[in-house]
């Protein structure tokens, strides 16, 4: 007798920079969420659908819950992450191996308040040579909450990720698949185009500049052999615009080339990409501007 299918939602939560997006991409086997070494790269909840013979897991990647900054953008990120916790079947609380700080405590508080079953995922174990040094750390964390399970993984190299996926599915309710079997996400190609541009901005500019930029797709059309995409990059000050463009436009040309190649890999077709940089003062601290630029709960 075949086992009944299990299907449901699993939210991936944690503070910034613990590897949540890398974990989502590893689960799905496709780069859905952009990544960088900078905190707060993820700005939106992104659904990734993993369909298996024995069920379907709908993973929800979330922005990092944090205490940093009081701008409208920071409030939006925390609100988006906490909203994702409602109406899910299980939480994956991701922490970095050997690290436990104030922001981790804040996430745990949110987890406990949600009253949702949670698996503690200790990520980045590839960074530690001696895994035994984690034993006191794990023991301490187990005292903080009644976790369904505690798993040590490396989202970067895939170690124990399949075991984690199996454990998640076991915790989901019995039921039919939620999404069609060939669907991988709920986001549009237009959305991913903007994200792939923002990924290059985050990776290639330093300090606070990536946090002062956002991307708006002005036009997106698919032709027989290619996509034509025109995008606006918004910054908050004229000086930032000059830095983004660079000497004779070289810096922006490099970002555009890398973003175009990433889009072609993702979309499976040639891309003609045009970028413009414009200034909208203090857009990241303006609720109305955020909403207009696609930052909606």
C-alpha positions as CSV (number, residue, x, y, z in Angstrom):
1,X,0.0,0.0,0.0
2,X,1.4,3.4,-1.0
3,X,1.9,6.0,1.6
4,X,-0.4,9.0,1.3
5,X,1.0,12.2,-0.2
6,X,2.0,15.0,2.1
7,X,1.9,18.7,1.0
8,X,2.3,22.0,2.8
9,X,4.2,25.2,3.4
10,X,7.6,25.6,5.0
11,X,8.9,29.0,5.8
12,X,12.7,29.5,6.0
13,X,13.5,32.1,8.6
14,X,16.5,33.6,10.4
15,X,18.6,36.7,10.8
16,X,20.4,38.2,7.8
17,X,23.3,36.3,6.2
18,X,22.8,32.8,7.7
19,X,22.2,31.2,4.2
20,X,18.4,31.1,3.9
21,X,18.4,31.9,0.2
22,X,21.3,29.5,-0.6
23,X,19.2,26.8,1.2
24,X,16.1,27.5,-0.9
25,X,18.2,27.3,-4.1
26,X,19.7,24.0,-2.9
27,X,16.2,22.6,-2.2
28,X,14.8,23.6,-5.6
29,X,17.9,22.8,-7.6
30,X,17.6,26.2,-9.3
31,X,18.7,29.7,-8.5
32,X,15.5,31.4,-7.5
33,X,16.8,33.7,-4.7
34,X,19.7,36.0,-5.3
35,X,22.7,35.7,-3.0
36,X,25.7,37.7,-1.8
37,X,27.9,38.0,1.2
38,X,26.1,41.3,2.2
39,X,23.3,41.1,4.8
40,X,19.7,41.9,3.8
41,X,20.2,40.9,0.2
42,X,16.8,39.3,0.3
43,X,14.0,41.9,0.2
44,X,11.0,39.8,-0.7
45,X,9.4,36.5,0.2
46,X,10.0,34.0,-2.6
47,X,8.2,30.7,-3.0
48,X,10.0,27.7,-4.3
49,X,8.0,24.6,-5.1
50,X,9.6,21.2,-4.6
51,X,7.5,18.4,-6.1
52,X,8.3,14.8,-5.2
53,X,6.6,11.4,-5.9
54,X,5.5,11.4,-2.2
55,X,4.3,15.0,-2.0
56,X,5.1,18.6,-2.4
57,X,6.9,21.1,-0.2
58,X,6.3,24.8,-0.8
59,X,9.3,26.6,0.6
60,X,9.0,30.3,1.5
61,X,12.3,32.2,1.6
62,X,12.1,35.3,3.8
63,X,14.1,38.5,4.4
64,X,16.3,38.3,7.5
65,X,14.7,39.5,10.7
66,X,16.9,42.1,12.2
67,X,17.4,45.0,14.6
68,X,19.4,47.2,12.2
69,X,18.1,50.5,11.1
70,X,14.7,52.2,11.5
71,X,13.9,53.2,7.9
72,X,10.7,52.2,6.2
73,X,12.7,49.6,4.3
74,X,13.9,47.9,7.5
75,X,10.3,47.9,8.8
76,X,9.1,46.4,5.6
77,X,11.7,43.6,5.7
78,X,10.8,42.6,9.2
79,X,7.1,42.8,8.5
80,X,7.5,40.7,5.3
81,X,9.4,38.0,7.2
82,X,7.0,37.9,10.1
83,X,4.0,37.8,7.7
84,X,5.4,34.7,6.0
85,X,5.2,32.9,9.4
86,X,1.4,32.9,9.3
87,X,-0.5,30.1,7.6
88,X,2.6,27.8,7.2
89,X,2.8,24.3,8.4
90,X,6.4,24.3,9.6
91,X,9.3,26.7,10.2
92,X,13.0,26.1,9.3
93,X,14.9,28.4,11.8
94,X,18.3,28.8,10.2
95,X,21.3,29.8,12.3
96,X,25.0,29.8,11.6
97,X,27.0,27.0,13.2
98,X,28.7,28.2,16.4
99,X,27.0,31.7,16.3
100,X,24.2,32.9,18.5
101,X,23.5,36.6,18.9
102,X,20.8,39.2,19.7
103,X,19.2,38.9,16.3
104,X,19.0,35.1,16.6
105,X,17.3,35.6,19.9
106,X,14.8,38.0,18.2
107,X,14.0,35.4,15.6
108,X,13.5,32.8,18.2
109,X,11.1,35.0,20.1
110,X,9.1,35.4,16.8
111,X,9.2,31.6,16.3
112,X,7.8,31.0,19.8
113,X,5.1,33.6,19.4
114,X,4.0,32.0,16.1
115,X,3.3,28.6,17.9
116,X,4.3,26.8,14.7
117,X,6.3,23.6,14.7
118,X,10.0,24.4,14.0
119,X,13.1,22.6,12.9
120,X,16.4,24.2,14.0
121,X,18.8,24.2,11.0
122,X,22.4,24.8,11.9
123,X,24.0,25.9,8.6
124,X,27.5,26.5,7.4
125,X,29.0,23.5,9.1
126,X,31.5,23.4,6.2
127,X,33.2,26.4,7.9
128,X,34.1,24.3,10.9
129,X,36.9,21.7,10.9
130,X,36.0,20.1,14.3
131,X,32.3,19.4,14.4
132,X,32.6,18.2,18.0
133,X,33.1,21.7,19.2
134,X,29.4,22.2,18.3
135,X,28.1,19.8,20.9
136,X,27.8,22.4,23.8
137,X,26.4,24.9,21.4
138,X,23.7,22.4,20.2
139,X,22.9,21.4,23.8
140,X,22.4,25.1,24.8
141,X,20.1,25.7,21.8
142,X,18.0,22.7,22.6
143,X,17.3,24.1,26.0
144,X,15.7,27.2,24.5
145,X,12.8,25.6,22.7
146,X,11.1,22.3,22.0
147,X,12.3,22.0,18.4
148,X,10.9,19.1,16.3
149,X,14.4,18.3,15.2
150,X,17.9,19.8,15.0
151,X,19.9,19.2,11.8
152,X,23.4,20.3,10.9
153,X,23.7,21.2,7.2
154,X,25.8,23.0,4.6
155,X,23.5,24.7,2.1
156,X,26.6,25.7,0.2
157,X,27.8,22.1,-0.6
158,X,24.5,20.3,0.0
159,X,25.5,18.2,3.0
160,X,22.5,16.9,4.9
161,X,20.1,19.0,2.9
162,X,18.3,15.9,1.4
163,X,17.8,14.6,5.0
164,X,16.4,18.0,6.0
165,X,14.0,17.9,3.1
166,X,12.8,14.4,4.1
167,X,12.2,15.6,7.6
168,X,10.3,18.6,6.5
169,X,8.0,16.4,4.3
170,X,7.3,14.1,7.2
171,X,6.1,17.0,9.3
172,X,3.6,18.2,6.7
173,X,-0.1,17.2,6.7
174,X,-1.5,14.6,4.3
175,X,-3.0,16.2,1.2
176,X,-2.8,16.7,-2.5
177,X,-0.2,18.9,-4.2
178,X,-0.9,22.6,-3.9
179,X,0.8,23.7,-7.2
180,X,1.0,22.0,-10.6
181,X,3.9,19.6,-10.7
182,X,5.8,21.7,-13.3
183,X,5.6,24.9,-11.4
184,X,8.7,26.0,-9.5
185,X,7.7,29.4,-8.1
186,X,4.9,32.0,-7.8
187,X,7.0,34.8,-9.1
188,X,7.1,36.2,-12.6
189,X,10.0,36.3,-15.0
190,X,9.8,40.1,-14.8
191,X,10.4,39.9,-11.0
192,X,13.5,37.6,-11.5
193,X,14.9,40.0,-14.1
194,X,14.9,42.8,-11.5
195,X,16.4,40.6,-8.9
196,X,19.3,39.5,-11.1
197,X,20.2,43.1,-11.8
198,X,20.0,43.9,-8.1
199,X,22.2,40.9,-7.3
200,X,25.0,42.3,-9.4
201,X,24.6,45.7,-7.8
202,X,24.9,44.1,-4.4
203,X,27.9,42.1,-5.3
204,X,29.9,44.8,-7.2
205,X,29.4,47.9,-5.1
206,X,30.7,48.5,-1.6
207,X,29.5,49.8,1.8
208,X,26.0,51.2,1.9
209,X,25.5,51.8,-1.8
210,X,23.6,48.5,-2.5
211,X,21.1,49.4,0.2
212,X,20.3,52.7,-1.5
213,X,19.5,51.0,-4.8
214,X,16.5,49.3,-6.1
215,X,15.5,48.1,-9.6
216,X,12.3,48.7,-11.5
217,X,11.5,46.9,-14.8
218,X,10.1,49.5,-17.1
219,X,9.4,47.2,-20.0
220,X,9.7,43.4,-20.5
221,X,8.8,41.7,-23.8
222,X,9.4,38.3,-25.2
223,X,10.1,37.9,-28.9
224,X,10.8,34.8,-30.9
225,X,14.5,34.6,-30.2
226,X,15.1,37.0,-27.3
227,X,13.7,39.0,-24.4
228,X,13.9,42.9,-24.5
229,X,14.2,44.3,-21.1
230,X,14.5,47.9,-20.0
231,X,15.2,48.6,-16.4
232,X,15.6,51.6,-14.1
233,X,18.0,51.6,-11.2
234,X,16.9,54.0,-8.5
235,X,19.3,55.6,-6.1
236,X,18.8,58.2,-3.4
237,X,21.5,60.8,-4.3
238,X,23.3,62.2,-7.3
239,X,26.6,61.2,-6.0
240,X,25.4,57.6,-5.8
241,X,24.3,57.8,-9.5
242,X,27.8,58.9,-10.5
243,X,29.4,56.0,-8.6
244,X,27.1,53.4,-10.1
245,X,27.7,54.6,-13.7
246,X,31.5,54.9,-13.1
247,X,34.1,56.4,-15.4
248,X,32.8,56.6,-18.9
249,X,30.0,54.2,-17.9
250,X,32.4,51.3,-17.4
251,X,31.0,50.2,-14.0
252,X,27.4,50.1,-15.2
253,X,28.4,48.3,-18.4
254,X,30.0,45.5,-16.3
255,X,26.9,45.2,-14.1
256,X,24.7,45.1,-17.2
257,X,26.8,42.4,-18.9
258,X,26.8,40.1,-15.9
259,X,23.1,40.6,-15.2
260,X,22.3,39.9,-18.9
261,X,24.3,36.6,-18.8
262,X,22.5,35.6,-15.6
263,X,19.1,36.4,-17.2
264,X,20.0,34.3,-20.3
265,X,20.9,31.4,-18.1
266,X,17.7,31.7,-16.1
267,X,15.3,32.5,-19.0
268,X,16.9,30.1,-21.5
269,X,17.0,32.7,-24.3
270,X,19.0,35.7,-25.5
271,X,18.4,39.0,-23.6
272,X,18.7,42.5,-24.9
273,X,19.1,44.6,-21.7
274,X,19.1,48.4,-21.3
275,X,19.8,50.1,-17.9
276,X,19.2,53.6,-16.8
277,X,20.1,55.1,-13.4
278,X,17.8,57.7,-11.9
279,X,17.6,59.6,-8.5
280,X,14.6,59.4,-6.2
281,X,15.6,61.0,-2.9
282,X,15.1,58.9,0.3
283,X,13.0,56.3,-1.5
284,X,14.0,53.6,1.1
285,X,12.4,55.7,3.9
286,X,9.2,56.5,2.1
287,X,6.3,54.1,2.5
288,X,4.5,55.4,-0.6
289,X,7.7,55.1,-2.7
290,X,8.3,51.6,-1.5
291,X,4.8,50.5,-2.4
292,X,5.2,52.0,-5.9
293,X,8.5,50.2,-6.4
294,X,6.9,46.8,-5.6
295,X,7.6,46.5,-1.9
296,X,4.2,45.5,-0.8
297,X,3.2,43.0,2.0
